[in-house]
């Protein structure tokens, strides 16, 4: 099986939402949030989150199968300026 890891861009917000909600439903103990909380997020909330956090999506063919994130912080950014 071949997988491809790609950074999520602004137009990937719905894919991010779908894979994140599926992960929360499948493995709720692995997250610091809940499925119920994130199901209530609107499009703007998903887009804002994507704008401030580096998300990477794992793809198997044309299907998203995994997610990874790294939140941007001012401390990290100051070390790279």
Secondary structure, 3 states (H helix, E strand, C coil): CCCEEEECCHHHHHHHHHHHHHHHHHCHHHCCCCHHHHHCCCHHHHHHHHHHEEEEEEEECCEEEEEEEEECCHHHHHHCC
